[in-house]
Amino acid sequence: MRRPLILALLFSALLSAAVWAGTTEILFFYEEGCPHCARMTEVLDELATTTSGFSVERLEIGSFEARDLLPRLLTAYGAEMGPVPLIFVGDVAIVGGTLYAPGQPPVALSGRSEELALRDAVEKTVQGGTPSPLSRLPSTKAELVLFTAPDCPDCFRLEELVADLAARYPELGVTRRVLGTAESDALFGKLLRLFGARGKAPALFVGDMAIVEGRVYTKRQAGAAFTYGGEDVAALEAVVDKAIATKAGSPIDKLRVREKATLWAVIGAAALDSINPCDFAVMILLLGRLLVIGRRGKVLWAGLAFAAAIYLMYFLMGFVVYTILGASLGTRSLRSGYILAISCVAILMGLWQMKDLLWYGRWFSIEVPERWKPKVKRVTDSVFSVPGVFVAGLIDALFLAPCTSGPYIAILSLLSQTTSRLQGVLLLLLYNLIFVLPLIAIATTVHLGFTTTARAERWRTARTGKLHFVSGLVMLLLGVGMIVGLQLGYI
């Protein structure tokens, strides 16, 4: 199994290793069975017995790692491709018997002169502490991620295409992964979701394009056939050109940014959404009812039961919506349209809800409809026990949906397109845990006597406009954030 090659990381890792070890690094490209390569290897082994302070990194010329790296080194040294061995040490390159040194024309070497030139280059480089040949390479501005699999008949063709791209684009890094391990399989699945693609190896991801199992996925087309013809290759090259010009970086880095942004979006939205006047009102009614009938000892348990009911019902409703969205928005073009529509709706609803800070009650507010409030009141008035509070919480969760579903729908839409099933479930659990924390806090403060339900209700009523403003701000920021993420390719 070939080791994955992340060019940028490989360069820095090898260079760092040489610095920490205090050694000069020599890059040696060879071919199995090559007698000339064997002789130059002997020269280096002899040098190692008399000269300390250098290490040799050997790369087989036929490996894809060598084919990705070698063209970039030749360009950096101003050298032309030649037969093996190809040796890079300090400022000198020896390619197929030709010496390339700074400020000098290429010099043809043969026999003993080539060996002497190598010895001289190594000794001067060790004495001068010249940096690794990798330090001469231009930094990568974009990265292509290639997935292959064992016994994959179609993988070699795509590997050849990637090797050709790496040779012609020095600023394009290549990361190679072989499917069959848990880490590679998980990364592959995440990138498929990021690019709205489907299929198995061979696959590559670069810029805003994915080629998976012979089909192309971009923002403009989903699942078009990739035939390796001139037009298809030209389209891929155009994507690579754009990725390098815009310094698009790595799809893996983009994936990591998206995962972090999704986590913080869930935490932030849940924290602000939890400050919800509708939930507070019902909680206060229930606790007040228990206090009126003289059951203060059950206030805390009743509050926890209500919070548990809200948590359970909201999680189940969210999981259903999350599953439906994840299954129905499989293609990238459909997903982009849906996310854009949801984002616009979230922005409009957020702006409308924010107007309640100045004009609460005017026109209409996004909360429980007036005609539903008597029914909610009847439910709370009929509760006399902790189990009854739990049942009331389940019922009220349905009635409260218009008041609380805005940010939740936006988050569910985001999760359905950015997470695996396990990640989505865990983030839903986290969202709803944060959502019910204020309810638990209200029950605790009433139980401990730090406040009363009457004072809590006066506080809620006096700040309803501000609470609506906060909820509207959440939706506005979510909508804008999803549009930005969609345009940047993170969703």
C-alpha positions in Angstrom: 0.0 0.0 0.0 1.4 3.4 -1.0 1.9 5.9 1.7 -0.3 9.0 1.4 1.6 12.0 0.0 0.5 15.4 1.1 3.1 17.4 -0.7 3.1 20.5 1.5 3.2 18.5 4.7 5.8 16.1 3.3 8.1 19.0 2.4 7.8 20.6 5.8 8.2 17.3 7.6 11.3 16.2 5.8 12.8 19.7 6.1 12.0 19.9 9.8 13.5 16.4 10.4 16.7 17.5 8.7 17.0 20.7 10.8 16.4 18.9 14.1 18.8 16.2 13.2 21.4 18.8 12.1 21.9 16.9 8.8 22.0 17.8 5.1 19.3 16.1 3.1 19.9 14.4 -0.3 17.0 13.4 -2.5 17.9 10.4 -4.6 15.6 9.1 -7.4 16.4 5.6 -8.6 15.0 2.7 -10.5 15.2 -1.0 -9.4 17.8 -2.9 -11.4 19.7 0.2 -12.5 23.5 -0.4 -12.3 24.3 3.3 -12.4 21.9 3.9 -9.5 23.6 1.1 -7.6 27.1 2.6 -8.2 26.0 6.1 -7.0 24.4 4.4 -3.9 27.8 2.9 -3.2 29.4 6.3 -3.4 26.9 7.8 -0.9 27.5 4.8 1.4 31.2 5.4 1.2 30.7 9.1 2.0 28.7 8.2 5.0 31.7 6.4 6.5 33.9 9.5 6.2 31.5 12.4 6.3 28.8 12.8 8.9 25.8 15.2 8.8 23.8 14.1 5.8 20.8 11.8 5.2 19.4 10.3 2.0 15.7 10.2 1.1 15.3 7.5 -1.6 12.3 7.6 -4.0 11.6 5.0 -6.6 11.3 6.8 -10.0 8.1 4.9 -10.9 6.2 5.7 -7.7 3.4 8.3 -7.9 5.1 10.1 -5.0 8.2 10.6 -7.1 6.2 11.5 -10.2 4.4 14.2 -8.2 7.6 15.7 -6.7 10.2 15.3 -9.4 8.8 17.8 -12.0 8.7 20.5 -9.3 12.3 19.8 -8.3 13.5 19.9 -11.9 11.8 23.3 -12.4 13.3 24.7 -9.2 16.8 23.6 -10.2 16.4 24.7 -13.9 17.2 21.1 -14.9 15.8 18.9 -17.7 14.4 15.5 -17.3 17.0 12.7 -17.8 17.7 9.1 -17.0 18.2 7.8 -13.5 19.7 8.4 -11.1 18.6 11.9 -10.4 20.3 13.4 -7.3 19.5 16.7 -5.6 21.8 18.0 -2.9 22.0 21.6 -1.7 22.2 23.9 -4.8 23.3 21.1 -7.1 21.4 18.6 -9.2 23.0 15.7 -11.0 20.5 14.3 -13.6 21.5 11.4 -15.7 25.2 12.4 -15.7 24.6 16.1 -16.2 25.6 18.6 -13.5 23.3 21.6 -12.8 24.9 24.2 -10.6 23.9 27.9 -9.9 25.5 30.4 -12.2 27.0 27.7 -14.5 25.8 26.1 -17.8 24.9 22.4 -17.6 28.1 20.2 -17.6 28.1 16.6 -18.9 29.8 14.2 -16.6 30.9 10.6 -17.0 32.4 7.8 -15.0 34.8 9.1 -12.3 33.9 12.8 -12.8 30.3 12.2 -11.8 31.3 10.4 -8.6 33.8 13.2 -7.8 31.1 15.9 -8.5 28.7 14.1 -6.1 31.3 13.8 -3.4 32.3 17.5 -3.8 28.6 18.6 -3.7 27.8 16.6 -0.5 31.0 17.8 1.3 30.3 21.5 0.4 26.7 21.3 1.3 27.5 19.7 4.7 30.1 22.3 5.5 27.8 25.2 4.4 24.7 23.9 6.0 22.7 24.4 2.8 18.9 23.9 3.3 17.1 20.9 2.0 16.3 20.7 -1.8 12.6 20.9 -0.7 13.1 24.4 0.5 13.6 25.5 -3.1 10.2 24.4 -4.1 7.3 26.9 -4.5 4.6 26.6 -1.9 1.4 24.9 -3.0 -1.6 27.1 -3.5 -4.1 24.3 -4.1 -4.4 20.7 -3.3 -5.9 17.7 -5.1 -7.1 14.7 -3.0 -7.0 11.4 -4.8 -8.6 8.2 -3.5 -7.8 4.8 -4.9 -8.6 1.3 -3.7 -6.9 -2.1 -3.8 -7.7 -4.2 -6.9 -9.3 -1.2 -8.6 -9.1 -1.6 -12.4 -10.0 2.0 -13.1 -7.7 3.6 -10.6 -4.5 3.6 -12.7 -6.0 5.8 -15.4 -7.0 8.5 -12.9 -3.6 8.2 -11.2 -1.9 8.8 -14.5 -4.0 11.9 -15.1 -3.2 13.2 -11.6 0.5 12.6 -12.1 0.4 14.5 -15.3 -1.4 17.4 -13.6 1.2 17.4 -10.8 4.0 17.5 -13.4 2.5 20.5 -15.2 1.3 22.5 -12.1 4.1 23.0 -9.6 1.8 24.9 -7.3 -0.7 22.0 -7.1 -0.2 19.6 -4.1 -1.4 16.1 -4.2 -2.7 14.0 -1.3 -3.1 10.3 -2.0 -5.4 8.1 0.2 -6.1 4.4 -0.2 -9.6 3.2 0.8 -9.9 0.3 3.1 -9.0 1.9 6.4 -11.4 3.5 8.8 -9.7 6.9 8.6 -9.6 7.0 4.8 -13.2 5.7 4.4 -14.5 8.3 6.9 -12.7 11.1 5.1 -13.9 9.9 1.7 -17.5 9.9 3.0 -17.2 13.4 4.4 -15.8 14.7 1.1 -18.6 13.0 -0.8 -21.1 15.0 1.3 -19.1 18.2 0.9 -19.1 17.9 -2.9 -22.6 16.4 -3.2 -21.1 13.4 -4.9 -21.8 9.6 -4.9 -19.8 6.5 -5.7 -16.6 4.7 -5.0 -12.9 4.8 -5.9 -11.3 6.1 -8.0 -12.1 9.6 -7.0 -10.4 13.0 -6.9 -11.4 16.3 -5.2 -10.0 19.7 -6.2 -11.3 23.2 -6.2 -15.1 22.9 -6.6 -15.0 19.7 -8.7 -15.2 16.1 -7.7 -14.7 13.1 -10.1 -16.0 10.0 -8.5 -16.2 6.6 -10.2 -16.2 8.2 -13.7 -18.6 11.0 -13.0 -18.1 14.7 -12.5 -19.8 16.7 -9.8 -19.7 20.5 -9.7 -22.0 23.3 -8.6 -23.4 23.5 -12.2 -23.7 19.8 -13.0 -24.3 16.6 -11.0 -23.1 13.2 -12.2 -22.1 14.0 -15.7 -19.9 11.3 -17.3 -16.1 11.9 -17.2 -14.6 10.2 -20.3 -11.0 11.3 -20.1 -11.5 13.0 -23.5 -10.0 16.4 -24.4 -13.0 18.5 -23.3 -13.2 16.6 -19.9 -9.5 17.0 -19.2 -9.6 20.7 -20.3 -12.5 21.3 -17.8 -10.5 19.7 -15.0 -7.4 21.8 -15.9 -9.6 24.9 -15.8 -10.7 24.0 -12.3 -7.1 23.4 -11.3 -6.1 26.8 -12.8 -8.8 28.5 -10.9 -8.0 26.7 -7.6 -4.3 27.8 -7.9 -5.2 31.4 -8.9 -7.6 31.8 -6.0 -5.3 29.8 -3.5 -8.2 27.5 -2.8 -6.0 25.3 -0.5 -7.0 21.8 0.3 -10.5 20.2 0.3 -9.5 18.5 3.5 -8.8 21.9 5.2 -12.1 23.2 3.9 -13.8 20.1 5.4 -12.3 20.8 8.8 -13.3 24.4 8.7 -16.9 23.4 7.9 -17.0 20.9 10.7 -15.8 23.5 13.2 -18.2 26.1 11.9 -21.1 23.7 12.1 -20.2 22.9 15.7 -20.1 26.5 16.7 -23.2 27.3 14.7 -25.1 24.6 16.7 -23.8 25.8 20.0 -24.4 29.5 19.3 -27.9 28.9 17.8 -28.9 26.6 20.6 -27.7 29.0 23.3 -29.6 32.0 21.8 -32.6 30.0 20.8 -32.9 28.7 24.3 -33.8 32.2 25.5 -37.4 31.6 24.3 -40.4 33.4 25.8 -42.9 30.7 24.7 -41.2 27.9 26.6 -40.7 30.2 29.6 -44.4 31.1 29.7 -45.5 27.5 29.8 -42.9 26.5 32.4 -44.0 29.3 34.6 -47.7 28.4 34.3 -47.0 24.8 35.2 -44.8 25.6 38.2 -47.3 28.3 39.4 -50.1 25.7 39.2 -48.2 23.3 41.5 -47.4 26.1 43.9 -51.1 27.1 44.1 -52.2 23.6 45.0 -49.4 23.4 47.7 -46.9 21.1 46.0 -43.8 23.1 46.3 -41.7 20.0 47.0 -42.4 18.8 43.5 -41.5 22.0 41.7 -37.9 20.9 40.9 -39.0 17.5 39.7 -41.8 19.0 37.7 -39.4 21.4 36.0 -37.0 18.6 35.1 -39.9 16.5 33.8 -41.0 19.4 31.6 -37.5 20.0 30.3 -37.1 16.3 29.6 -40.3 16.2 27.6 -39.3 19.2 25.6 -35.9 17.7 25.0 -37.3 14.3 23.9 -40.0 15.7 21.6 -37.8 18.3 20.0 -35.1 15.8 19.4 -37.5 13.3 17.8 -39.0 15.9 15.6 -35.6 17.2 14.6 -34.3 13.7 13.8 -37.2 13.1 11.5 -36.7 16.3 9.6 -32.9 15.8 9.6 -33.3 12.3 8.1 -35.8 13.5 5.4 -33.6 16.4 4.4 -30.5 14.2 4.2 -32.2 11.7 2.0 -34.0 14.1 -0.3 -31.2 16.6 -1.0 -28.6 14.2 -2.5 -27.5 16.2 -5.5 -25.4 19.3 -5.2 -27.5 21.4 -7.4 -30.7 20.6 -5.5 -28.9 21.1 -2.2 -27.6 24.5 -3.2 -31.1 25.7 -4.2 -32.7 24.4 -1.0 -30.0 25.9 1.3 -30.3 29.3 -0.5 -34.1 29.3 -0.1 -33.9 28.3 3.6 -31.3 31.0 4.2 -33.4 33.7 2.6 -36.4 32.6 4.6 -34.4 32.6 7.8 -33.1 36.2 7.1 -36.6 37.5 6.4 -38.1 35.8 9.5 -35.2 37.1 11.6 -35.7 40.6 10.4 -39.4 40.4 11.0 -38.9 39.0 14.5 -36.4 41.7 15.3 -39.0 44.4 14.7 -40.7 43.2 18.0 -38.0 45.1 19.9 -39.7 48.4 18.9 -43.2 47.3 17.7 -44.1 44.2 19.7 -47.7 43.2 19.1 -48.0 45.3 16.0 -49.1 43.4 12.9 -48.2 39.8 14.0 -45.4 38.2 15.9 -43.8 34.8 15.3 -45.1 33.0 18.4 -47.9 30.7 19.5 -51.1 31.8 17.6 -53.7 33.5 19.8 -56.3 30.9 19.0 -54.0 28.1 20.4 -53.3 29.9 23.8 -56.6 28.8 25.5 -55.8 25.2 24.6 -52.4 25.5 26.1 -53.9 27.1 29.2 -56.4 24.2 29.6 -53.5 21.7 29.4 -51.5 23.4 32.1 -54.5 23.8 34.3 -55.2 20.1 34.3 -51.8 19.1 35.6 -51.5 18.0 39.2 -48.4 15.7 39.2 -44.9 15.2 37.8 -46.0 12.6 35.2 -48.7 15.0 34.2 -46.1 17.7 33.7 -44.1 15.4 31.5 -47.2 14.6 29.3 -48.0 18.3 29.2 -44.5 19.0 28.0 -44.9 16.6 25.2 -48.1 18.2 24.1 -46.9 21.7 24.5 -43.8 21.0 22.4 -46.1 20.6 19.5 -48.0 23.8 20.2 -44.8 25.7 20.7 -43.3 24.7 17.3 -44.3 28.0 15.6 -42.5 29.9 18.3 -39.2 27.9 18.4 -38.8 26.1 15.0 -37.2 28.9 13.0 -33.5 28.5 14.2 -34.1 24.8 14.6 -35.1 24.3 10.9 -32.1 26.3 9.8 -29.7 24.2 11.9 -31.4 21.0 10.7 -30.9 22.0 7.1 -27.3 22.8 7.8 -26.7 19.5 9.7 -28.4 17.4 7.0 -25.8 18.6 4.4 -22.6 18.8 6.5 -22.6 15.8 8.9 -22.7 12.0 8.9 -25.6 10.3 10.5 -23.7 9.8 13.8 -22.3 13.3 13.9 -25.8 14.7 13.1 -27.4 12.8 16.0 -24.7 13.8 18.4 -25.1 17.5 17.5 -28.9 17.2 17.7 -28.5 15.9 21.2 -26.1 18.7 22.1 -28.4 21.4 20.5 -31.5 20.3 22.5 -29.5 19.9 25.7 -28.4 23.5 25.5 -31.9 24.5 24.5 -33.5 23.2 27.7 -30.8 24.5 30.1 -32.7 27.7 30.9 -35.8 25.7 31.7 -33.8 23.7 34.2 -32.4 27.0 35.6 -35.9 28.4 36.1 -37.1 25.3 37.9 -34.0 25.3 40.1 -34.3 29.0 41.1 -38.0 28.7 41.9 -37.3 25.6 44.0 -34.5 27.2 45.9 -36.6 30.3 46.5 -34.4 32.7 44.6 -37.4 33.9 42.7 -41.2 33.3 42.4 -43.3 32.4 39.4 -44.9 35.8 39.5 -41.6 37.6 39.3 -40.4 35.3 36.6 -43.5 36.0 34.6 -43.1 39.8 35.0 -39.5 39.5 33.9 -40.5 37.5 30.8 -43.4 39.8 29.9 -41.2 42.9 30.3 -38.5 41.5 28.0 -40.6 39.7 25.4 -39.6 42.2 22.7 -35.9 41.9 23.5 -36.2 38.1 23.6 -37.8 38.1 20.1 -35.0 40.4 18.9 -32.4 37.9 20.1 -34.2 35.1 18.4 -34.5 37.1 15.2 -30.8 37.9 15.3 -30.0 34.2 15.6 -32.0 33.5 12.5 -30.5 36.5 10.6 -27.0 35.4 11.4 -27.7 31.7 10.5 -29.2 32.7 7.2 -26.3 35.0 6.2 -23.8 32.4 7.5 -25.3 29.7 5.3 -25.3 31.9 2.2 -21.6 32.8 2.8 -20.7 29.1 3.4 -22.6 28.1 0.3 -20.8 30.6 -1.9 -17.4 29.6 -0.4 -18.1 25.9 -1.0 -18.3 24.9 2.7 -21.9 23.7 2.4 
